[in-house]
């Protein structure tokens, strides 16, 4: 069962994140935990029956405790909202005192989350196009997948429009697999996009050249085209319409431009590109897309079980 950690602070951005979950293809049954972080330092409680020399210590502890208590109330409300949206889910909640980004990352690791859902924290029409520092740190440092949501006006019951960025890396393959395993409404459309630049040509040419036959000049492109077609066929087998696109140019700008042109609701991509090996940090492409995309972005990393087996 998929485990979804929802970072929730009661702000409009957090509310938008909950609504976006309805368009993320999440399953009918899942386990969710709503987490609220109180951004305070909670000092240890004074020993019972003692009177600290510094009266400010007691006041500080009481004030911090109240902030955590209020965070708990917000988490309960968030869990109620998630349960309303997904009545078949197992939903719990929690609150803790910590630095927000590190608190979310630590709880995701402790709880074994498959994906973190967090708002972009935009507060006006301009800021929604830029990523808040908390959301970016979670996206960059979390060991699981992260879905960063941005407010979108969904007209009526329009079926989901999804882009998957493919570069031949293991993580981009996982991104495609994740989209395949989601539960999309009828009419959903998947755009499989690969963008070739000189760096990717060199990388793919190296992989294509491992065969005993000397590769042709366009072997890299052929290798990528074959990969895209294999992925498309798997979508079709699951009765999910998918189209493939191979474009040349700067990957960051091209992906962002096409996402806007196609008016997609979400972009799925791997956390690391083909050159990044098994390092956990966020690749430069994923960093740019999650920072600048107009829509929600899901950065896919291996599930906890897969990481443990690796």
Buried (B, 14 or more C-beta within 10 A) or exposed (E): EBBBBBBBBBEEBBBBBBBBBEBBBBBEEBBBBBBBBBEBEBEEEBEEEEEEEEEEEBEBBEEBBEBBEBBBEBBBBBBEBBBEBBEEBEBBBBBBBBBBBBBBBBBBBEBBBBBBBBBBBBEEEEEBEEBBEBBBBBBBBBBBBBBBBBBBEEEEEEBBBBBBBBBBBBBBBBBBBBBBEBEBEEEBBBBBBBBBBEEBBEBBBEBBEEEEEEBEEEBBBEBBBEBBEEBBEBBEEEEBBBEBBBEBEEBBEBBBBBBEEBEBBBBBBBBBBBBBEEEBEBBBBBBBBBBBBBBBBBBBBBBBEEEEEE
